[in-house]
Amino acid sequence: MFHKIISQALPYFPPKLIWQFSKSYIAGTTTQDAINASKALNRENVMVTLDILGEFIKTMSQAAKNRDDYLALIRTIEAAAINGNYSLKPSMFGLLIDKKTCFEYMRELTAEAASHGNFVRIDMEDSPCVDDSIDIFRRLKQEFPRNIGLVLQAYLKRTSGDLESMLDLRRDDADLNFRLVKGVYVEPAAIAYKAYKDINAHYLEDLEFMFKNNVYAAIATHDTPLIQGALDLIDQYQVPKEKYEFQMLYGVTPKKRRELVQNGHRMRVYVPFGEQWFGYSTRRLKENPAMVRHILKALVDKG
Ligand SMILES: Cc1cc2nc3c(=O)[nH]c(=O)nc-3n(C[C@H](O)[C@H](O)[C@H](O)COP(=O)(O)OP(=O)(O)OC[C@H]3O[C@@H](n4cnc5c(N)ncnc54)[C@H](O)[C@@H]3O)c2cc1C
């Protein structure tokens, strides 16, 4: 309860204090910071997906700036020969303000990545964004079959139906490619599973469905029982290494990450960076109030 109260008050904490905690989960504020973090991960045989922080913008001029920043990022990263791709949050490009322009911006970024033979993934945000994000994915998948992927959230009751409804997008020469996550937003019980056990059971059902239907799976979790469940399914369906990868967040459970890499599984780390780190950090902390103790420790250590 104490941690929960503190986590609610986090936006009012001094940014310097939040940074003490955030620096382990964010690669830094500049593209150079992201390149340095990505190179270090690449040296550990880990691929990356880059994310410029910022979401739920208020004006379309912010959306245009985000488009420009991502375009510059893609060009810089391709020139730096990083083994990585890009994650895009539709709300950063104005999904909830002007869907048509949002689509155009995301299309431009996908075209830029595709021109380098690379790939972008559409992150999944909260439930009001799901229909439109799937629609954008559908349209981009038809135009750039090899260069676009989507995230699906196992906690949403609709997800198994969404998965099935997108099988028509499969092509022999271009995998359907979904990152499967539990889901990070607070959603009503009418539309989302709430219990850990239910979310995990549906996660594994969705993953099994993907393996059975030859869908490329990005297995994004740090949860040991889920990782084991995924490994069991990989074994059961004899899924070849090039048909799946594990994914983890920057700075989270590096020991588990290394173990999977040592055992020969492909691994990608989500590398968030940028000036908008404060909002991202306070959200992460609200999700995981237990981490408030790190902040309190930083406060005491500083004292
Ligand atoms: C690569 C990647 C991309 C993602 N993209 C999206 C997305 O587009 N949309 C979306 O809704 N969600 C996304 N998520 C978040 C996801 O939905 C979960 O909220 C998050 O991964 C935590 O769930 P878990 O499966 O790790 O299991 P949990 O049961 O939550 O965690 C298992 C264990 O992992 C560790 N852990 C987990 N998260 C953290 C953390 N933040 N800091 C420190 N330790 C932690 C803890 O030890 C915890 O006990 C993404 C996650 C990953 C890994």
The ligand as a Tripos MOL2 file, in Angstrom:
@<TRIPOS>MOLECULE
LIG
   53    58     1     0     0
SMALL
NO_CHARGES

@<TRIPOS>ATOM
      1 C1         10.2320   -6.2800  -25.6530 C.3       1 LIG1
      2 C2          8.9550   -5.8920  -24.9780 C.ar      1 LIG1
      3 C3          8.0540   -5.0560  -25.6460 C.ar      1 LIG1
      4 C4          6.8340   -4.7280  -25.0500 C.ar      1 LIG1
      5 N1          5.8920   -4.0310  -25.7790 N.ar      1 LIG1
      6 C5          4.6690   -3.8290  -25.2470 C.ar      1 LIG1
      7 C6          3.6150   -3.2530  -26.0020 C.ar      1 LIG1
      8 O1          3.7770   -2.8800  -27.1770 O.2       1 LIG1
      9 N2          2.4030   -3.0960  -25.4100 N.ar      1 LIG1
     10 C7          2.1590   -3.5050  -24.1120 C.ar      1 LIG1
     11 O2          1.0180   -3.3730  -23.6410 O.2       1 LIG1
     12 N3          3.1480   -4.0480  -23.3710 N.ar      1 LIG1
     13 C8          4.3800   -4.2240  -23.8940 C.ar      1 LIG1
     14 N4          5.3590   -4.8020  -23.1320 N.ar      1 LIG1
     15 C9          5.1620   -4.9750  -21.6830 C.3       1 LIG1
     16 C10         4.4440   -6.2550  -21.3280 C.3       1 LIG1
     17 O3          3.0930   -6.1570  -21.6940 O.3       1 LIG1
     18 C11         4.5390   -6.5240  -19.8060 C.3       1 LIG1
     19 O4          3.9150   -5.5020  -19.1030 O.3       1 LIG1
     20 C12         5.9550   -6.6430  -19.2810 C.3       1 LIG1
     21 O5          6.7690   -7.3430  -20.1560 O.3       1 LIG1
     22 C13         5.9710   -7.3520  -17.9290 C.3       1 LIG1
     23 O6          5.4110   -8.6390  -18.0750 O.3       1 LIG1
     24 P1          6.2680   -9.9830  -18.0350 P.3       1 LIG1
     25 O7          5.7510  -10.8580  -19.1190 O.co2     1 LIG1
     26 O8          7.7160   -9.7190  -18.0420 O.co2     1 LIG1
     27 O9          5.7950  -10.6820  -16.6900 O.3       1 LIG1
     28 P2          5.6660  -10.1610  -15.1960 P.3       1 LIG1
     29 O10         4.9730  -11.2680  -14.4600 O.co2     1 LIG1
     30 O11         5.0840   -8.8040  -15.1390 O.co2     1 LIG1
     31 O12         7.1600  -10.0550  -14.7540 O.3       1 LIG1
     32 C14         7.9580  -11.1930  -14.5240 C.3       1 LIG1
     33 C15         9.2290  -10.7410  -13.8200 C.3       1 LIG1
     34 O13        10.0080   -9.9250  -14.7080 O.3       1 LIG1
     35 C16        10.6130   -8.8510  -14.0130 C.3       1 LIG1
     36 N5         10.0870   -7.5890  -14.5850 N.ar      1 LIG1
     37 C17         9.0540   -7.4850  -15.4440 C.ar      1 LIG1
     38 N6          8.8950   -6.2170  -15.8400 N.ar      1 LIG1
     39 C18         9.8490   -5.4860  -15.1970 C.ar      1 LIG1
     40 C19        10.2200   -4.1240  -15.2070 C.ar      1 LIG1
     41 N7          9.5800   -3.2020  -15.9400 N.pl3     1 LIG1
     42 N8         11.2820   -3.7680  -14.4360 N.ar      1 LIG1
     43 C20        11.9400   -4.6610  -13.6920 C.ar      1 LIG1
     44 N9         11.6380   -5.9810  -13.6550 N.ar      1 LIG1
     45 C21        10.6190   -6.3850  -14.3850 C.ar      1 LIG1
     46 C22        10.2810   -9.0270  -12.5660 C.3       1 LIG1
     47 O14        11.3240   -9.8020  -12.0070 O.3       1 LIG1
     48 C23         9.0020   -9.8320  -12.5990 C.3       1 LIG1
     49 O15         8.8090  -10.5910  -11.4510 O.3       1 LIG1
     50 C24         6.5610   -5.1730  -23.7280 C.ar      1 LIG1
     51 C25         7.4670   -5.9980  -23.0660 C.ar      1 LIG1
     52 C26         8.6390   -6.3660  -23.6780 C.ar      1 LIG1
     53 C27         9.5680   -7.2880  -22.9660 C.3       1 LIG1
@<TRIPOS>BOND
     1     1     2 1
     2     2     3 ar
     3     2    52 ar
     4     3     4 ar
     5     4     5 ar
     6     4    50 ar
     7     5     6 ar
     8     6     7 ar
     9     6    13 1
    10     7     8 2
    11     7     9 ar
    12     9    10 ar
    13    10    11 2
    14    10    12 ar
    15    12    13 ar
    16    13    14 ar
    17    14    15 1
    18    14    50 ar
    19    15    16 1
    20    16    17 1
    21    16    18 1
    22    18    19 1
    23    18    20 1
    24    20    21 1
    25    20    22 1
    26    22    23 1
    27    23    24 1
    28    24    25 2
    29    24    26 1
    30    24    27 1
    31    27    28 1
    32    28    29 2
    33    28    30 1
    34    28    31 1
    35    31    32 1
    36    32    33 1
    37    33    34 1
    38    33    48 1
    39    34    35 1
    40    35    36 1
    41    35    46 1
    42    36    37 ar
    43    36    45 ar
    44    37    38 ar
    45    38    39 ar
    46    39    40 ar
    47    39    45 ar
    48    40    41 1
    49    40    42 ar
    50    42    43 ar
    51    43    44 ar
    52    44    45 ar
    53    46    47 1
    54    46    48 1
    55    48    49 1
    56    50    51 ar
    57    51    52 ar
    58    52    53 1
@<TRIPOS>SUBSTRUCTURE
     1 LIG1         1 GROUP 0 **** ****
